[in-house]
């Protein structure tokens, strides 16, 4: 079952990932996956440790190449692109939020947010600074733009990382355990922030999480078990939103 509708943002078909191919210790981690993520979705990727979640996220994030199969972003095939092409596509299409924020300690919050701009454009212009400031304001850090990471709490640092992931306005943000290093209160706050950014910006999110509370607050669950998709369905929240959307479409 594939619960998505509308144009595909990303689409995997018969995708496989094998490590050490042709050697005695060869192991296939992803086994012929088919996955479609529509524009504007907010989906959770769940599964036990060792199920292949991180490998799948790395392949979707263009950090690792699949061994075979097809991977399209907005209709464009990624398999076969050279390193430069993958890097260009990654910077144009994807934002990343990790469990450990990976902020540069010598940089201010504002400088950390504009770092992807510097890497892609080679310079940071006024419009980029304005967007970075607007994002830091949106995540509640208007008064901490000049603070360095060491002067911020864990939850605040993750808010900076979220702003950084959104500064280039990517259509898709990949989040790998974005609340896994936080206490429950900070975890709930960061997750609520992701939902708000999704709602306000229309950005798609694919979130790896081990927290069933947070997974159920996504619109869709994709469960990976032993390198295969075991379950792909809307949550109660996602089904309710679909019904509301259908009702609005009927009444308009």
N, C-alpha and C positions, 0 to 999 in steps of 0.2 A: 504494500500500500504506500502510495506517495501522496501526502495530504496537501501538497502545494498547488497553487493555481496561479495563472498569470505568467508573465515572462520570467524565464529562468535567469537568475544572477550567476549561479554556478551550477554545473552539471557534470557529474561523474558517471562514467559508463564502463562496466567490466574492469574497474581499476584494481590493479594489483601492485603490491610492493614486496620485493624479495631482497633480503640481505645476503651477501656472500653467494651470489648465483654461480652455479656450476662447481661449488666447492663442497667438501664433505659436511661442512657446518651450515649449508644453505638453509634458510628459513624464510618461508613466506608469511608475512605479518598481516597483509590485507588481501582478502580473497575475492576478487571479482566484484567490488562494490559498485552499486548504482545509487546515486544520491542526487537530488535536485533541491536547490534552495532558491526560493523565489525572492524577488525584490521586496524589501521591507519586512522580512520575517525576523522573529526573535525566537531562536531555537536553542535547545540544550542538547549537548552531546554527552551521553552518560555511558557507564559500563564499568566492570571491575578492572582493577589494576592488571596490566598486561594484555588488555583486550585490543590494543592498537589505537587508542584515542589520540595519543600524542603524535604517533606516526601519521595518522590521517590528518590531523591539524597541520602538521608540518608540510604535508603534500598540498593541502588546500592553500596553505600560506606561501607556497612556492619556495619553501626552504629545502625541500627534498623532492627529487624527481620520482614519479611512479615508474615501476618496472615495465608495465604494459597497461593498455586501456586508454581511455580518453578522459581528458579534463578540460572543460570549456568554461571560460569566464566571459559572460555577456556575449556568448556565441563564438568567441575566439578560442581556438585550440591552443592549449599551453604545451602539450607534449610536442617536443621537437624544437622549441624555442632555445636559443643559446643563452648563456648566463646573462648577457647584457639585456636580452629581451625579457627574461624572467625578472631581473631587477627592475626594469622599467615598468613592467606590468604590476609588480608588487607595490611599488611606490605610488602608482596611479590608482590602484584598485583596493588595496588592503590596509587596514589599521590593526595594530596588535596591542593587547593588554595581557600581561603575564602575571603569574602569582607573585613573583618578586618584581617590583616595578622597574628595575634597571634604570633608575634615574642617575644622571651624572652628578656626583656629590659636589663638584666645584661650580656647577651651574645653578642659577636661580630657577625657580619654578617656571617663570616666563621663558627663560632660555632653553630649559628642557622641553617645553611644549613646542618651541619653534625649531627644534633640532631636525625633525623630518623635512621641514621646509629647506633648511640649509643644505641637507644632504641631497635633496632632489633638484633644487634651483641654484645652489651655489651661493645664494645670498638671501637675506631676509628683508623684504620690503615693508613699507608702512602698512599696507593692506594685510600682510601676514601677521604683523604685530597686533593689529586691531582685532583680527580674528582670534589670535591666541589669547588676548586679554578678555575678549568676549566669552571665550570658552572657560577660562579660569573663573570669570565672574559667574558663569552658568553653573559651575560645579562648586560654588560657594567659597572660592579662594581669592576673591577680589582684594582682600587685605593682605594676602600672603604672596603676591606675585614676585617679590624680590627676595623671598626666603629661599634658602638652600634646603635640600632634602633633609639634612640633619636637624633642621629646625622645625620639621613638620612631623606630625604623628603618622603612624602607618596608614590609617585611613585617608589622611590628607595627601600622602604621597601617592596612593593609588588613584586619587582624584586627579592629580597632576598627570598620571600615566593615561587616564581616560581622555583628558583634554588633548594630550599629545597624540593619541590614536586618532582623534577626530579632526586635527588641525588641517589636514589635506583633503578633508571632506570625502573620505573613501566610501564607496557604496557598501562595503562589508567590513565589519570589525570582528576579528577572531580573538576570543578571550579564553586563556588557559588558566583555569582555577583562579579567577580574578579576586575572589574573596577568601581563598584558601589559607592565607597568611594573616587573617584578621580575626579579632574576637567577634562574637555574634552580633553585637550592636553595630560595630563598624561594617561588618559583612552585610547586614541588612541595609545600611545607609548606602553603601557602594552599589549594591544590586538595584536599589530604588533609583539611584542615579543613572545606571545603565538603561533602565526601563524608560526613564524620562527623556534621555538623549535619543532613544529609539523613537519615542512618540513625537518629539519635537522636530527631529532632524530627518526622520524617515530612513535612518541608517539600518541596514541589516546586521544582526548579531548572531554569531554561532559561539556558544559558551560551553566549554568543558567544565563540568562540576561534579564533585562527589557528594554534594549536599542535596539530598532529596527535597528538602524544603524549597530551595532555590530553583531546582529543576522544575518542580510543579508550578512555579510562578512564571515559567516561560510559556510560550504559545504552542510549542511543539517539542516532542521528545524523540531523539534519535539514539537508540541504544545499540552499542557495539559489543559483541561477545565473540571472543576468539577470532577477531578480524573479519567478522561478518555482521551485517546489520540485522539484529534480532527483532527490533521493534522500531516502527516509525509512525508516530500518530500525534494528533493534536491532544493537548491537555484539556482539562475541563475549561480552563481559562481561555485557551485558544478556540475551543468549540463555541463557547459563549460569545466571543468576539465575532466569530464567523456568522453566527445567527443574527447578531446585532447589525452587522454589515449588510447581510441579505435583506433584513427588514428595512433598513434605510434605503437600499437600492430599490426596493419594491414601492416604497412610499413616495420616492422622488419622481 
